Amino acid sequence: MTDTSTHDEQVYADLRALTGQYMEAVRARLAEIESPLTRERGARLVTDDMLTGAKQAKLIRSAAMGELKEGRTLKQVAELTGLSVPRVDQLLKAK
């Protein structure tokens, strides 16, 4: 098996940087909006989009857990991911 930990850490760092940059830009743009009504609606739109994105990311996470589960027990997946067995089970059930 190939050691991918360095690659994985770079992926995590890239995702954190992209998320941080995006959120910083969104907050800055919201803060520039003069009208409180427009600012509230803009913040609501961002919040709604983030919730939708979080739901989609959760489905991706659940599918990844399903791939990890193939040929493994819940306990093995829990040890591999650093999660508890009940949490692994929840993620497999997309909860």
C-alpha positions as CSV (number, residue, x, y, z in Angstrom):
1,M,0.0,0.0,0.0
2,T,1.3,3.4,-0.9
3,D,1.7,6.0,1.8
4,T,-0.5,8.9,0.8
5,S,-0.4,10.9,4.1
6,T,1.7,13.7,2.6
7,H,-0.7,14.0,-0.3
8,D,-3.7,13.8,2.0
9,E,-2.4,16.6,4.2
10,Q,-1.9,18.7,1.1
11,V,-5.5,18.0,0.0
12,Y,-6.7,19.1,3.5
13,A,-4.6,22.2,3.5
14,D,-5.8,23.2,0.0
15,L,-9.5,22.6,1.0
16,R,-9.0,24.7,4.2
17,A,-7.3,27.5,2.2
18,L,-10.0,27.5,-0.5
19,T,-12.8,27.5,2.1
20,G,-11.2,30.2,4.1
21,Q,-10.6,32.4,1.1
22,Y,-14.2,31.9,-0.1
23,M,-15.7,32.7,3.3
24,E,-13.5,35.8,3.8
25,A,-14.6,37.1,0.4
26,V,-18.3,36.4,1.2
27,R,-18.1,38.1,4.6
28,A,-16.3,41.1,3.1
29,R,-18.9,41.5,0.3
30,L,-21.8,41.2,2.8
31,A,-20.2,43.8,5.0
32,E,-20.1,46.2,2.0
33,I,-23.8,46.2,1.5
34,E,-25.3,49.4,2.8
35,S,-28.9,48.5,3.0
36,P,-29.7,46.5,6.2
37,L,-32.5,44.8,4.3
38,T,-30.3,43.8,1.4
39,R,-27.5,42.7,3.8
40,E,-29.9,40.5,5.7
41,R,-31.3,38.9,2.5
42,G,-27.7,38.4,1.2
43,A,-26.7,36.8,4.5
44,R,-29.8,34.6,4.3
45,L,-28.9,33.6,0.8
46,V,-25.4,32.7,1.8
47,T,-26.6,30.7,4.8
48,D,-29.1,28.8,2.7
49,D,-26.4,28.0,0.1
50,M,-24.0,26.9,2.9
51,L,-26.7,24.6,4.3
52,T,-27.3,23.1,0.9
53,G,-23.6,22.6,0.4
54,A,-23.2,21.0,3.8
55,K,-25.9,18.5,2.9
56,Q,-24.2,17.7,-0.3
57,A,-20.8,17.3,1.4
58,K,-22.5,15.0,4.0
59,L,-23.7,12.7,1.2
60,I,-20.2,12.7,-0.3
61,R,-18.8,11.8,3.2
62,S,-21.4,9.0,3.6
63,A,-20.4,7.6,0.2
64,A,-16.8,7.7,1.1
65,M,-17.5,5.9,4.4
66,G,-19.4,3.2,2.3
67,E,-16.2,2.7,0.2
68,L,-14.1,2.5,3.4
69,K,-16.5,-0.1,4.8
70,E,-16.1,-2.5,1.9
71,G,-14.3,-5.5,3.3
72,R,-14.0,-4.0,6.8
73,T,-15.9,-4.1,10.0
74,L,-17.4,-1.0,11.6
75,K,-14.6,-1.2,14.2
76,Q,-11.9,-1.3,11.6
77,V,-13.4,1.8,9.8
78,A,-13.7,3.6,13.1
79,E,-10.0,2.9,13.9
80,L,-9.0,4.0,10.4
81,T,-10.9,7.3,10.5
82,G,-10.5,8.1,14.2
83,L,-14.2,8.1,14.7
84,S,-16.4,6.1,17.1
85,V,-18.2,2.9,15.9
86,P,-21.6,4.6,16.4
87,R,-20.5,7.6,14.4
88,V,-19.3,5.5,11.6
89,D,-22.6,3.6,11.6
90,Q,-24.5,7.0,11.5
91,L,-22.4,8.2,8.6
92,L,-23.0,5.0,6.7
93,K,-26.7,5.5,7.2
94,A,-26.3,9.2,6.0
95,K,-27.4,10.6,9.3
